[in-house]
Amino acid sequence: MARSLNAWMGQALAALALLVSAGAWAQAGAYPNRPVKIIVPSAPGGPADIILRTINARMADELKQPVVLEYRPGASGTIALNSVARSPADGYTLVLVSETHTAAESLYPKRGYSMEKDLAPVAMLASMPSVLVVNKNLPVKSVAELLALAKAQPGKLSFASGGNGNVYHLAAELMQQKANVRFLHVPYSQASTGRTDLLAGQVDMMFDALVSMQPQITAGTVRALAVTSAQRLPSLPGVPTIAEAGVPGYEMEIWFGLMAPPGVSPQVLNRLNDVISAAVQDKAVVAQFTAGAMTPLVATPQTFADLIRVSIGKWADVVKAGAVKVD
């Protein structure tokens, strides 16, 4: 009797597993049947917003549902990521993430979530190159000359950033550690104020997005010494990378992607990855990205997960070595 009962239980469990599996496939097949929401951890108008607005219509066309952007800035994005980590795992709530948020893993120990454990990679979107610029009156024309001046005057050359722990603060910190120099950090509540002071000569230099500094570089009001990416940029062919200009191993390029709550079915994740990857490769989207000095990125969820892991480790080392603290 026991054997027959066990056999029946085994058959029942197998049948139940088939039903659950079928249900999951049915759910994935019907996805989406209502609007998809993307939480944006920054204010409207920034690079993240521009990227999402550029691909929004393509995503909506493919999904046959509206894609709604909801803005939740604050605490370097940790508020937004924390809320999405606790959202239903149904594929209807996504969050935009970037290099900034991997650094926040070390800067905000009480943030309440882990990007690797509590969020699921969906797809990558684009990367945004950055540039090291100096005030036009600073007597340096290369990274080598800048480093020589910094070593002659340790702690006196100043750089602006959008605040302690800001990704461009960390870009400068990375350079200091690799080149064994020390600059003076001048944090601002807004990067735009730092740019104004750079132009006025109140600070000596700044790491910033190329899209933000391109007009000033073209006008000659600042001098571009190097780009932070691994390769030279087509829009600045005569400007070397920091690595080739005298700081071997230096590389920092801000990337953007989308993540979901943990537990979203693989079918839904793959569907989203296909839709988003197609959107960022659309010819019109590529043209808009290129005009904004951005590069489309396509990656599987696993490749994206690997990048997140490496990025978290990289910035953890920088934060620890520089004893970086947020405000």
Secondary structure, 3 states (H helix, E strand, C coil): CHHHHHHHHHHHHHHHHHHHHHHHHHHHHHCCCCCEEEEECCCCCCHHHHHHHHHHHHHHHHHCCCEEEEECCCHHHHHHHHHHHCCCCCCCEEEEEEHHHHHHHHHCCCCCCCHHHHCEEEEEEEEECEEEEEECCCCCCCHHHHHHHHHHCCCCCEEEECCCCCHHHHHHHHHHHHHCCCCEEEECCCHHHHHHHHHHCCCCEEEEEHHHHHHHHHHCCEEEEEECCCCCECCECCCCECCCCCCCCCCCCEEEEEEECCCCCHHHHHHHHHHHHHHHCCHHHHHHHHHCCCEECCCCHHHHHHHHHHHHHHHHHHHHHHCCCCC
